């Protein structure tokens, strides 16, 4: 008669609807980049004799001058961005995009104060711009 309904069918239908309906790439890549960046900086820092993975300005307020703050907040933000995308709530996605643009911009500025020639500067600027594009695209419709 019919094919059996699998437990994952509603999930696959939801993902398919989300992927077909609107561009999702900015939010997905922003969240994935936060998670990958956090994993990379954490793993690089736990090697014996490892140097910090990036240099922050010592003139920053204490939380912003600590590499662990950026690692923890990057992991949380990456999870929030991916979860809000999968939940498909526009307000949550807007909020996550705003936090993402703030996070990457603040990280960019913190690094700029300490090491203006760092190669990662371009990556941080691009990720901030991707989150801003997502934020603008998800703005509420005006009447």
N, C-alpha and C positions, 0 to 999 in steps of 0.2 A: 503495500500500500504505500506508505511514504517512507522516506529515509528517517532513521532515528535522530532525535534532537540531541546533539552533544552539549555538554555543559558549557563549552567555550563558544558555542554559536552566537549568543548575544554579544559577547566581547568582540568577536570578529565582525559582526554586523556593525557594532558601534565604531570600531576602528575604520572599517571601510567607508562608512558614512562621513566620518571626520576627514579622512584623506581625500575623498571626492569633493567635499563641499567647499573647502577653502584652503588657501596656502598655509601649511602648518610648519614648514621647514624652519622658519626663523626661531620659533619657540623650541622646537625639538633640538636643533643644533646648538642653541644657546644653553639649554639645560645639559645636553651631552658634553659641551665644552667645559662647563663648570665642573662636572663630575670627573672628566678626564684630567683637567688641570689640577684638581684637588688630589687625585690619585697619583699623578706624576710628581707633584711637589712633596707629597707625603712620602712616597717611596724613595725619592732622591734624598730626603732628609734623614731617613733611618739607616742609611749605609754607614758603617763605621768610618769615622773621620770625615764625614760629609760636611761640606760648607753649606750655608743657607742657599736655597735654590733661587732666591732673588733678594736684592738689597732694598730695604725701605729706608726712607728718611728718618733719622733719629729725632727730628724735630716734631714728628707727628704725635698726637695724643697716644697714651700707652696702648689701648686696644688696637689701633691702626698700625702701630709699629711692630706688632707681633705677627710672625709668619703663621703661627697656629690659629690666630683669629681668622686669617684669610682662608686657611685650609678648612676650618670648621664651617665658616659661613658659605664658602663655595660648595661644600657638600650639601648643606641644607638648601641653598638656593637651587642647585641643580635638581634635587629631588622635588622641590616645590614646582619648578618650571615643568618638569616632565609630568608630574601628577596633575597639575592644573590643565595641561594639554589633554591628557587622557580623560579627565573628568569632563572636559568640554564646557566649562562655565566661563563665559566671556569676562565677567568681572574678575574672577580668580586669575584668568590668563592675563588680563590687563595689569593686575597687581604684580604678578610674577614678572612680567616684562618690565614694569617700572623698577622693581627691585633689581632685576638683572642689569638694566642700564645704569642704575646707581652703583651697583657692585663693580662692574667692569670699569666705569668712569673713575670711581674712587681709587681702585687699584692702579689704573693708568696714571692718575695724578700722584699717588703715593710713590710710584716707581719713578715718575718724571722728576720729582724733587730729589731723589737719591741718585739715579743713574740715567740721565737723559739719553744716553746712547744705547740703552739696552735693546737688543734685537726683538724682545717680546712686546715692545711698545706698540708695534703695528697690529699685532694680534689683539691686544687689549682694546685698542681703538676700534678695530673692526667689530669685535664682539659687542662693544657698547653701541655701535651704530646698528648692528643687527637687532638688538633689543629695542632700540628707539624706533626702528622701522616696524617692528611687531607692535609696539605700543601705539603708534599712529594708526596702523591698520586695524587695530581692535578698538579704536575709540567708539564711543556710543554714537549712534546715528542721531543727527540733529533733526528736529521736526521741520 
